[in-house]
Structure formats: structure tokens, C-alpha cells
Amino acid sequence: MKHPDDDNELFNRLEAEMAADSDGHVVDLDKARSARTASADRASDASPDSGADRSADPSEAGLDDSGPTLVDRPAPAQSGPGLIDRIRDSKRLDVLPAWVKSGPEFAEAMRWLAGHVWHTIAFHTVRVPFLYVPKLIWRSPRGLANTLTRIGRWAVDAEGEPLRQAEARRENSELYLKLSRQRDRRVRLRMLLTILGALFTLAMGLYLVYGAEPSTQVIAATITVLTLGWLGAPADAPLATRAVIKTEVQKLTSDIVVKAMASIGIGQITSAVAKGQDGIKFVAPITREGPGWRADIDLPLGVTVADVADRRARLASGLRRPLGCVWPDADPSEHEGRLILWVGDRDLSKTGLVKWPLANACKHDIFKRIPFGIDPRGRAQSVPMIQHNILIGSLPGQGKTASVRVLACGAAMDPSVELWLHENKGTGDLDSLECVSHRFVSGIDDDSIKYAADSLKLLREEVMRRAAAIKKLPRDLCPDKRITRAIADKRSLRLWPLVGVFDECQNLFGHPKYGKQAGDDAEFIIKLGRALGVILILATQRPDKDSLPTGISGNVSIRFALKVAGQVENDMILGTSAYKNGVRATSFRPEIDAGNGYLAGATALPVVVRTAYLDDPATNAIAQRAYALRKAEGTLSGHALGEDPEAVTGPSYDLLADVAAIVPPSEERVWNERIAARLAELRPEVYGGWKGENVTSALKPHGIKTRDVAGTTDDGTRTTRRGITRADLTKAIAERDERRGAA
């Protein structure tokens, strides 16, 4: 046996060898051991409550570079949150379901329930005289025979005969005699009751035949026949058929979900499930939500909802459900690994046409959200329009124009809204709304494209006018410097909502002559017109940098993408990294999922929406109601009144010519604020309210740059302010006239 001193000697030798540094120097082991012992003693004496400074110099705690570093020092215990803190941080479940607390969803649920009850009542009411009553009459003889047979068997105690015969076969005479005596007592009582019942029935029958009124006879005969028919119904042939056939689907359970999640090819989930660990955790019971099942799941560490959404098709295969039934979503109030898995009873594409809630409404306020469609769970989804711009994109034939039509009809139902409609496809999809449009064009020819480009130019000028007008409004009327319902209703301010729709806008922005300027104007409107009541709705089937400028796609706040071809088109519509985050409009199936798309910007997270559908007759009916509203309130204008484009573009003027007229040749330099004041005197209906910054913005597209200009104020003070030189103005006019001559 090895002696303990041998072990100590071996340990000392190894310690001496390890103590030598890279330069060949040897550390004094006695000093090292003393330092280690002292530091261990200080560490053991220090407690969490001693108040020792843990941020002191390491050398004071025995951790300097000259001595060995301790790696096995016990760390002080950290006390966790108390019971009250854990309870306070816990999540409370809603007392009432979300659909009960939501007015629109509750109303929709009540409408569905009322429709279901009404359908059931109407279904059976129609069949009572033509199916149910004849069937009861036909079955009444059988019901009479069944009734007499049952009474006879009850009177002679036939139900006890098998038991008595069984005891007789067993030769149990004592039990057989006991059962026989019991039968005799039963039969005597039951025969007496049967005879009395028969006499009473005979008496009632004679009375009804010979003594009762005819109406009583009819009622009695009807009740008797129907009752006998009911008693004569076979067990496998019920009288009434089902008014609604329920679609039976497999109940979603945790075992099914775990197996499906393990099959989608995510390594962390597969390995955790295979080892018997908690691959996924269910943070709440799987419950019914709408027409489907909802499972709240915590994914394994490092797995995100986007990873699962990327494998949606595999997940649907694992669940043995159609692709349109499986919708994995994130929970915006939780971490990135919280998955809300909703599995519907029916494929979203088979939901049918979604009825628009405002299809039969008389009026709508554009300052409220416009109903747009439903999500896979059947919840209503709406779109805000005020202070937003909207971009819609998809492949041809996927429901893009139908989505535009829904939003345009919602805006048309507010009589204060001024509609500018441009359908640059030439198929007449928006022709029904022509009667309420201030500006309207339908076509793909150069004249139609020019008309749409001119509209954007006019909208840009309108944005500038509104900016100056809203700046002059008192703070009590416009505290946030943005259009409100109260401001829009004051027609004298001319600040009502203005909605510009540009369907197939790729034909406009991609035009070789008008495209570039149209793109610049649209970008200007999107950036500045949001708070001024100017709203753009752009729809395109070719979302690329040439047909949809990045300045437009990058600044639109609400986006709706139906089926698109690839990742580039997906991110052009839904925003950068949308595809990477699992928001993929490429997953929709062509034609099958027409009308389904990802809606981003209208809710906290992108959501799949099946849009409502309005055919041409329904759109025309809405347009006629909108026309009547505008006519009654006197808000019809422009194209709706038969005015030609020149008559609705406002006063005709040339900005450069007007500036040249108010800046004489003798004035080589002039401040922009003085130009604004002189323009307002020249044409108050156009330049009224302009400031120096408005002049700067208006002259910039013409290549005229502002610079510091020295001058004298009205009180004689010399100072420097922003202005222009007349030489730059003259040069810009000459270059423009030269371009026009060449054209």
C-alpha cells in the first residue's frame, strides 16, 4: 500500500515544476502557499452581508499576477426574486375572451349566431308540411302496432321471462318459484291497469267520435296520428334531417403537436424530443379559438418563430392538415421563441368570398379604420388610412385590384374625401367610381400616363399649399399640426382628406418620359403629405427598383403583399428582411390563394388577411350611394361634375415666370422670404401662406439653389439671409425653354 507521504512528495514535485515561468525563474513555493492560504481565509471570512467591497484591487484579494489564480473559489449566493415579485411578474389570462371585449368581433359573432339560428328554423319550417307531417302519417300504423305490443308485453311481464326460464334450466326451483310469485303479483296489477286504461281510451274515443266538436275531433286526431308516427320511427331513420352538417376534424393535442414539430427538420427540437427532454413547452392549454385550435408554445433555446414559419409546409404535413389551415405566428408581447400555432378546421382558401361589412352601409368616416378582410382565425382586420400611405403588390391575377377597390370604396363612402383615381391598366376595374372622382383616368397609353404624372405634380403642389395653410392655423384648432376631423369639416380651409389611387403604378414609374419625375413627386408626397391629409394608394404587379423607386417602397407605412415570385419582390413590398423574418408572401399558392396576403403596418405584427371581395355590381351600388352623399353635401368636384382636366388643375401659372416678374433685373440678389411675400401679393390663391422655406422647396427641382445673401431689413439693419441670385433664375428659365423647344 502506498504511504500518504509518497503522495505529498509527488504533489510537491509537480507543483515545483509547474511554478517555473517561461523565463526559467522559479517561484518561491512557501510564499505562494502562504498567499493562497491567506486569500482563502479572507474569502471565507467575507460574507454577502459583511459590506466588503468586491470591486477592490485584485492584488488585495490575493489575485495579483505574482501568485496563482484561484478558480474554485465559491461564489457568493445570490438571492432570487421573492414570492410577491414572482406573482407580480406572472401573466394573467383574460377573464373574458378577446372576441367578447372587441365590439366588431362580438357583433360579428352575434350576427353569425343569429344567422345560424334563423337558418335552422327556416330549414325545418319549410320541411314540416311537405316532409315531416307526411312521414309521420305514413309511420302512424307502425307506431300503433309498436304501442300495443309494448303495452301487451308490459301487462304480462314479458321482460322477466328470460330470467325465469334461465333459472328453470338451472333447476333452481326455489328461485324459480320466487320469480313466478313475483310475476303473478305484477301481472294482476298490470292487467287491472291495462283494462282500466283500455276502458278510459274507449270512452274518450266514443266521446270524440260522437260528442266532441269537429275542431276538437281534428285536433285529437292530429295529435294521435302524429304521436303514433313519432313512436313508429325506426331507430336508424330519424324524422328530421340536420340543417347544418358539422365538419369533423381531428382534435389538436400536445402529442400531435410535438410529433409534428419534431418532423420539420429543426435540430434543436428534434434532438430534445429524441432525448426525452422538453423539446417544446406548452405555456397554456390547447384551446378552441374561432374555427380552429390554438396552442401557445415556448420553443427550445435558440429557435425562433421565423424558423418554424420557414418550415410551414413541413409542419402542415406533420399535422396532416392542408397548408391553408396551419398558421404559425409570433406573440408580440413575449420573447422571440414564443410561438402561437393556430390550426384551422378549414383551408383559408376555401372560406369563400368574404363579405365587406360596409357593402350595405350608408356612410363611413375615413378617420376610422376601413374594414379590409379577415385573418385565418376569422377575426375582422381593418386598415387605417389617415396619416398613412398604402402599397399593394402581387403577381397578376392574385386579387391586387380587388384589394384596391375595397380601399377606394371605403374612402368614397366619406363625402368629405376627394378621390383621384388612376387605373393605368385600361381594363376599367375602377370605372364604377368615376362618378365620384375629382380626377379620373383609365388607360395605358401615353396620354393616360401623362395624366397620372400630372396628378402627382398637382398633389405635390397641394402638399406644399397645405403645409403653409396648416402652419397658419391657431394651436387650439390644430395643436398637433395635422389634419383632424374637425379641420376636414371646415370646407373653407380646403384641408379635407385627399386620396390618390394609382393602380398598376409600374406603368407610370417605369415610363421613359414621365417616370422619373413621377417617382420624385410620389416620394415627396409620401414623406410630407402623411400629416396633411394626402393619402397615396399604390398597386403594382412588378415590384423592382425600376418600376417602384426605393424612395417610395422604403417610406410607405402600410403594405399588403399577395402572392409574389421571390424574395426580392417580397422584401420590396413588405420591407427589408421580411423574408428573413418568416413573412413570406411567396408561400401563397397561385390562384388557389388568390385574395390572401400578408398585411404589414396596420397591426403590431404582419398578419395574413383574406380580403373582402366587391364585384362590379356591388361597387357600382356603393358608388351611387357615395354620389348621392356628395351631391347632398355639395362636395362633388372636378371630373364628377364633367369638368375637363384643365379646369380642375387650379389657376394656370408658371412659377419661374412669376418669380422673374417680381424680381426686377436691377435686383441681383433677393431673400426667399421677400420672394414669398411678393408671390402672395401676385397670386394669393396660389401662393397664399408661403414662407421662405416654401420658395426653397419649390425652386429646388428647377436647379436653383439658395445661398447666403446679404441685404438690408425694413428697419435698415444689415444682415445675411437665405436667398437666390437673379442670374441663376435667368439661367434656369433659359434651360427650361431650350428643353421645351427641343421636345
Buried (B, 14 or more C-beta within 10 A) or exposed (E): EEEEEEEEEEEEEEBEEEBEEEEEEEBEEEEBEEBBEEBBEEBEEBEEEEEBEEEEEEEEBBBEEEBBEEEEBEEEEEEEEEEEEEEEEEEEEEEEBEBEEBEBBBEBBEEEEEEEEEEEEEBBEEBEEEBBBEBBBEBBEBBBEBBEEEBEEBBBBEEBEEEBEEBBEEEEEEBBEEBEEEBEEBBEEBEEEBEEEEEEEEEEEEEBEEEBEEEEBEEBEEEBBBBBBEBBBEEEEEEEEEBEEEEEBEEBEEEBBBEBBBBBEBEBBBEBBEEEEEBBEBBEEBEEBBBBBBBBBBBBEEBBBBBBBBBBEBBBBBBEBBBBBBBBBBBEEBEBBBBBBBBBBBBBBEBEEBBBBBBEEEEBBBBBBBBBBBBBBBBBBBBBBBBBBBBBBBBEEBBBBBBBBBBBBBBBBBBBBBBBBBBBBBEEBBBBBBBBBBBBBBBBEEEBBBBBBBBBBBBBBBBBBBBBBBEEBEEEEBEEEBBBEEBBEEEEBEBBBBBBBBBBBBBBBBBEEBBBBBBBBBBBBBEBBBBBBBBBBBBBBBBBEEBBBEBBBEBBBBBBBBBBBEEEBBBBBBBEEBBEBBBBBEBBEEEBBBBBBBBBBBBEEBBBBBBBBBEEEBBBBBBEBBBEBBBEEEBBBBBBEEBEBEEBBEEEBEBBEBBBEBBEEEEEBBBBBBBBBBBBEBEEEBBBBBBBBBBBBBBEBBEBEBEEBEBEEEEEEEEEBBBBBBEBBBEBBEEBEEEEEEE
